[in-house]
Amino acid sequence: MKPFPVFLSVVLLARNQSARVEALVSEVATTVSRLVTDYELIIVDNASDDESVSVLRDLTSESGQPNLQVYALTKEVDADTAFWVGLENALGDFVVVLDPLLDDISLLEMMLEKATVGVDIVLAHNQQRPAQSVPYRVAQTAFDMLYRYCSGVRFANEAPQYRLVSKRVVNFILQHPQPAITYRHLPLTGGFSRTKLLYDSTPKESQAKRLGESVDRGIRLLVSTTRAPMRLVTSLCMFGAGANLVYSVYVVLVGLFKPHVAPGWVSISLQQSGMFFLISLVLLVLAEYILNMASLSNEGPLYHVGQEFTSARMTRREKLNIEEVQLAASQPDDHTERIN
């Protein structure tokens, strides 16, 4: 097979894999070097507490693995943030993000075929998921339903971690103020061409995820990428203001038409409903201001130039009158250009 004439960046995530990280890197390098004419491997070590960093440092020596970059984090972060460290430092025409223990590297050839014909985002979804606890699966299902309702994207199926993106997509994500949080969701809403590949492969290792960290990540993602939570707050404020206004009218009607009313009930009820009405209005205005500020800071860029073309023919150049005059026979190689 003829290699694809592209420069490919491969971002890998590692943590506490000192015993097998060299074999994993070698396997990926062998596959990638066969597929493309030029490549780089970017390893992000997610704060390993074993000898992984030392092994990776040895791999960058003169006798080690070529085209290798290693970024060792000082503290453990979530997988999306760790992967973004490699993405924002990638130099390739295309960048592929994968976990060598969970994702199938053999699918990369098909992903490159899609990308080299003009697809900006190639997603690969493994239908075999690592086994997780029952509370985690319930929370994940609930989050997927909520996120789909708020943003229209099924996060687990439509935004998998394993993906290949063009440099245009990376530049687009870089314009967002919080790319580490939104890089999995944001490209899907940017109008880029994309396709999804389904495959069935048993993960090499099943890693249990912590429910508390996943819930925190989900809340931050939901708040950062959609307006739905804040819009719910403004809707509740508007409902509260309207309900108190209706209640005030009800109190007035009771005071006018009901003959036996407890002394002071009308005035106290009107006072309470009026105060709650004003509070609801104030919260509504504040919520709208917060929503506006959040939209300015969390939403992606208003536009992104995906491709740019320039005409090979310029009419302004054709209007120039260029005359070449030979100065003398003794200097046949010297010419003067007169431009009118």
C-alpha positions as CSV (number, residue, x, y, z in Angstrom):
1,M,0.0,0.0,0.0
2,K,1.3,3.5,-0.9
3,P,1.5,5.7,2.2
4,F,-0.8,8.7,2.5
5,P,1.1,11.9,1.6
6,V,0.2,13.7,4.9
7,F,1.9,14.7,8.1
8,L,0.0,12.9,10.9
9,S,0.1,13.7,14.6
10,V,-0.9,10.9,16.9
11,V,-1.9,11.8,20.5
12,L,-1.7,9.0,23.0
13,L,-2.6,9.0,26.7
14,A,-0.7,7.0,29.3
15,R,-0.8,6.6,33.0
16,N,1.0,4.0,35.2
17,Q,2.0,1.9,32.2
18,S,5.7,1.6,32.8
19,A,5.7,-2.1,32.1
20,R,4.0,-1.9,28.7
21,V,4.3,1.7,27.5
22,E,7.4,1.0,25.3
23,A,5.6,-1.9,23.5
24,L,2.4,0.3,23.0
25,V,4.4,3.1,21.5
26,S,6.4,0.8,19.3
27,E,3.1,-0.8,18.0
28,V,1.6,2.5,17.2
29,A,4.8,3.8,15.6
30,T,5.1,0.7,13.4
31,T,1.5,1.1,12.2
32,V,1.6,4.8,11.6
33,S,5.0,4.8,9.8
34,R,3.5,2.3,7.3
35,L,0.4,4.5,6.7
36,V,1.8,8.0,6.2
37,T,4.9,9.7,4.8
38,D,5.6,11.8,7.9
39,Y,4.3,11.6,11.5
40,E,4.9,12.5,15.1
41,L,3.9,10.7,18.3
42,I,2.7,12.8,21.2
43,I,2.5,11.0,24.5
44,V,0.7,12.7,27.4
45,D,1.6,11.1,30.7
46,N,-1.3,11.8,33.1
47,A,0.8,12.2,36.3
48,S,1.9,8.6,36.6
49,D,3.2,7.6,40.0
50,D,5.3,4.7,38.7
51,E,8.3,4.7,36.4
52,S,6.4,5.6,33.2
53,V,8.0,9.1,32.9
54,S,11.5,7.6,33.1
55,V,10.7,5.0,30.5
56,L,9.3,7.7,28.2
57,R,12.4,9.8,28.8
58,D,14.6,7.0,27.6
59,L,12.4,6.5,24.5
60,T,13.3,10.1,23.5
61,S,17.0,9.4,23.5
62,E,19.2,9.0,20.5
63,S,18.7,5.2,20.5
64,G,15.0,5.5,21.3
65,Q,11.8,6.1,19.3
66,P,12.0,8.7,16.5
67,N,9.5,11.5,16.1
68,L,8.4,11.3,19.7
69,Q,7.2,14.1,22.1
70,V,6.4,13.5,25.7
71,Y,4.3,15.8,27.9
72,A,4.3,14.7,31.6
73,L,1.6,16.4,33.6
74,T,2.3,17.4,37.2
75,K,-1.2,16.3,38.5
76,E,-3.8,13.9,37.2
77,V,-6.6,15.5,35.1
78,D,-9.6,14.0,33.3
79,A,-8.9,12.3,30.0
80,D,-10.3,15.1,27.8
81,T,-8.0,17.7,29.4
82,A,-5.0,15.4,29.0
83,F,-5.8,14.7,25.4
84,W,-6.2,18.4,24.7
85,V,-2.6,18.9,25.9
86,G,-1.4,16.9,23.0
87,L,-3.9,18.3,20.5
88,E,-2.9,21.9,21.0
89,N,0.8,21.0,20.6
90,A,0.2,18.9,17.5
91,L,1.8,20.1,14.2
92,G,0.4,17.6,11.7
93,D,-2.0,18.2,8.9
94,F,-4.3,15.7,10.7
95,V,-4.4,14.8,14.4
96,V,-5.7,11.4,15.7
97,V,-6.5,11.0,19.4
98,L,-6.6,7.5,20.8
99,D,-6.1,5.5,24.0
100,P,-3.9,2.6,23.0
101,L,-5.6,0.4,25.7
102,L,-9.1,1.1,24.6
103,D,-9.1,2.0,20.9
104,D,-8.2,-0.2,17.9
105,I,-5.2,1.3,16.0
106,S,-6.0,-0.9,13.0
107,L,-8.9,1.4,12.2
108,L,-6.6,4.3,11.5
109,E,-6.1,3.4,7.8
110,M,-9.8,3.7,7.1
111,M,-10.0,6.9,9.1
112,L,-7.2,8.4,6.9
113,E,-9.0,7.3,3.8
114,K,-12.0,9.4,4.9
115,A,-9.9,12.3,6.0
116,T,-7.8,12.6,2.8
117,V,-10.9,12.9,0.6
118,G,-12.1,16.0,2.4
119,V,-13.8,14.9,5.7
120,D,-12.7,17.1,8.6
121,I,-13.8,15.0,11.5
122,V,-13.7,11.2,11.5
123,L,-15.2,9.6,14.6
124,A,-14.7,6.0,15.6
125,H,-17.1,4.5,18.0
126,N,-16.4,1.1,19.7
127,Q,-19.6,-0.8,20.3
128,Q,-17.8,-2.7,23.1
129,R,-17.6,-0.5,26.1
130,P,-15.5,-1.2,29.2
131,A,-17.5,-2.6,32.1
132,Q,-18.5,0.0,34.6
133,S,-20.4,-0.1,37.9
134,V,-24.2,0.1,37.9
135,P,-24.4,3.6,39.4
136,Y,-22.0,4.9,36.8
137,R,-24.0,3.4,33.9
138,V,-27.2,4.9,35.3
139,A,-25.6,8.3,35.7
140,Q,-24.1,8.1,32.2
141,T,-27.5,7.2,30.7
142,A,-29.2,10.1,32.5
143,F,-26.5,12.5,31.4
144,D,-26.7,11.4,27.8
145,M,-30.5,12.0,27.8
146,L,-30.1,15.4,29.4
147,Y,-27.3,16.5,27.1
148,R,-29.2,15.4,24.0
149,Y,-32.2,17.3,25.2
150,C,-30.1,20.5,25.9
151,S,-27.7,20.4,22.9
152,G,-29.1,17.9,20.4
153,V,-26.0,15.8,20.6
154,R,-25.8,12.2,22.0
155,F,-22.5,12.6,23.8
156,A,-21.6,9.0,24.2
157,N,-22.4,7.9,20.6
158,E,-21.8,11.0,18.6
159,A,-18.8,12.4,20.4
160,P,-16.4,9.5,21.0
161,Q,-12.9,10.0,22.3
162,Y,-11.3,8.2,19.4
163,R,-11.2,10.6,16.5
164,L,-9.2,12.1,13.6
165,V,-9.5,15.8,12.9
166,S,-7.9,18.2,10.4
167,K,-5.8,21.1,11.4
168,R,-8.7,23.4,10.5
169,V,-10.7,21.8,13.3
170,V,-7.9,22.3,15.8
171,N,-7.5,25.9,14.8
172,F,-11.3,26.3,15.3
173,I,-11.2,24.8,18.8
174,L,-8.3,27.0,19.7
175,Q,-10.5,30.1,19.3
176,H,-12.8,28.9,22.2
177,P,-11.9,30.2,25.7
178,Q,-12.2,26.7,27.2
179,P,-11.0,24.3,24.6
180,A,-10.1,21.5,27.1
181,I,-13.7,21.2,28.2
182,T,-15.5,21.6,24.9
183,Y,-13.2,20.1,22.2
184,R,-15.2,16.9,22.0
185,H,-18.5,18.8,21.5
186,L,-17.6,22.0,19.8
187,P,-16.4,20.7,16.4
188,L,-19.7,18.9,15.9
189,T,-21.5,22.2,16.0
190,G,-19.1,24.1,13.8
191,G,-20.4,23.0,10.4
192,F,-17.4,20.8,9.6
193,S,-17.9,17.7,7.4
194,R,-17.8,14.6,9.5
195,T,-18.4,10.9,9.4
196,K,-18.6,8.1,12.0
197,L,-17.2,4.6,11.8
198,L,-18.6,1.8,14.0
199,Y,-16.3,-1.1,15.0
200,D,-16.3,-3.9,17.5
201,S,-13.1,-4.5,19.4
202,T,-12.4,-5.8,22.8
203,P,-10.4,-3.2,24.9
204,K,-7.0,-4.4,26.0
205,E,-7.7,-3.1,29.5
206,S,-10.9,-2.1,31.4
207,Q,-10.4,0.9,33.6
208,A,-13.0,1.7,36.2
209,K,-14.1,5.4,36.1
210,R,-14.9,7.4,39.2
211,L,-18.5,8.5,39.4
212,G,-17.8,11.7,41.4
213,E,-15.3,13.0,38.9
214,S,-17.5,12.1,35.9
215,V,-20.5,13.9,37.5
216,D,-18.3,17.0,38.0
217,R,-17.1,16.8,34.4
218,G,-20.6,16.4,33.1
219,I,-21.9,19.4,34.9
220,R,-19.0,21.6,33.7
221,L,-19.6,20.3,30.2
222,L,-23.3,21.0,30.3
223,V,-22.9,24.5,31.7
224,S,-20.0,25.3,29.2
225,T,-21.6,24.1,26.0
226,T,-25.4,24.8,26.4
227,R,-27.7,27.6,27.5
228,A,-30.3,25.2,28.8
229,P,-29.4,25.3,32.6
230,M,-29.4,29.1,32.8
231,R,-32.4,29.3,30.5
232,L,-34.2,27.1,33.0
233,V,-33.4,29.6,35.8
234,T,-34.8,32.5,33.8
235,S,-37.9,30.5,33.0
236,L,-38.5,29.8,36.7
237,C,-38.0,33.5,37.5
238,M,-40.5,34.5,34.9
239,F,-42.9,31.9,36.2
240,G,-42.5,33.1,39.7
241,A,-43.1,36.7,38.8
242,G,-46.2,35.8,36.8
243,A,-47.5,33.5,39.6
244,N,-47.2,36.3,42.2
245,L,-48.9,38.8,39.9
246,V,-51.8,36.4,39.5
247,Y,-51.9,35.8,43.2
248,S,-52.1,39.6,43.9
249,V,-55.1,39.8,41.6
250,Y,-56.7,36.9,43.4
251,V,-56.1,38.6,46.8
252,V,-57.7,41.9,45.5
253,L,-60.7,40.0,44.2
254,V,-61.2,38.1,47.5
255,G,-61.0,41.4,49.4
256,L,-63.6,43.0,47.1
257,F,-66.2,40.3,46.8
258,K,-65.8,38.1,49.9
259,P,-67.6,39.5,52.9
260,H,-65.8,37.8,55.6
261,V,-62.0,38.1,55.4
262,A,-59.6,37.9,58.3
263,P,-58.4,41.4,59.3
264,G,-55.0,42.2,57.8
265,W,-55.0,39.2,55.4
266,V,-55.4,41.3,52.3
267,S,-52.6,43.7,53.1
268,I,-50.2,41.0,54.3
269,S,-50.9,38.9,51.2
270,L,-50.4,41.8,48.9
271,Q,-47.2,42.8,50.6
272,Q,-45.8,39.3,50.3
273,S,-46.9,38.7,46.7
274,G,-45.5,42.2,45.8
275,M,-42.1,41.5,47.4
276,F,-41.8,38.1,45.7
277,F,-42.9,39.6,42.4
278,L,-40.1,42.2,42.6
279,I,-37.5,39.6,43.7
280,S,-38.5,37.4,40.8
281,L,-38.0,40.3,38.4
282,V,-34.6,41.2,39.9
283,L,-33.5,37.5,39.6
284,L,-34.8,37.4,36.0
285,V,-32.8,40.4,35.0
286,L,-29.7,39.1,36.7
287,A,-30.1,35.7,35.2
288,E,-30.4,37.2,31.7
289,Y,-27.2,39.3,32.2
290,I,-25.4,36.1,33.5
291,L,-26.7,34.2,30.5
292,N,-25.4,36.9,28.1
293,M,-22.0,36.9,29.7
294,A,-21.8,33.1,29.7
295,S,-22.8,33.0,26.0
296,L,-19.9,35.5,25.2
297,S,-17.3,33.4,27.1
298,N,-18.5,29.9,26.5
299,E,-19.8,29.8,22.9
300,G,-17.4,29.2,20.0
301,P,-16.3,31.8,17.5
302,L,-19.0,33.5,15.5
303,Y,-17.4,32.3,12.3
304,H,-14.4,30.3,11.1
305,V,-12.8,30.3,7.7
306,G,-12.5,26.6,6.9
307,Q,-10.9,27.1,3.5
308,E,-9.5,30.1,1.5
309,F,-8.9,30.3,-2.2
310,T,-7.3,33.0,-4.4
311,S,-7.8,33.3,-8.1
312,A,-4.7,32.5,-10.1
313,R,-5.7,35.3,-12.5
314,M,-5.8,38.9,-11.3
315,T,-7.4,41.5,-13.6
316,R,-5.5,44.4,-12.0
317,R,-2.2,42.8,-13.2
318,E,-3.5,42.5,-16.7
319,K,-4.2,46.3,-16.8
320,L,-0.5,47.1,-16.2
321,N,1.4,48.2,-19.3
322,I,4.9,46.7,-19.1
323,E,7.4,47.5,-21.7
324,E,10.9,46.1,-21.8
325,V,13.6,48.2,-23.5
326,Q,17.1,47.0,-24.2
327,L,19.6,49.7,-23.2
328,A,22.6,48.9,-25.4
329,A,24.1,46.1,-27.5
330,S,27.1,46.0,-25.2
331,Q,24.9,45.1,-22.3
332,P,22.5,42.6,-23.7
333,D,21.6,41.2,-20.3
334,D,20.6,44.5,-18.8
335,H,16.9,45.5,-19.1
336,T,14.8,48.3,-17.8
337,E,11.1,47.8,-17.0
338,R,8.8,50.8,-17.5
339,I,5.4,50.6,-15.8
340,N,2.7,53.0,-16.8
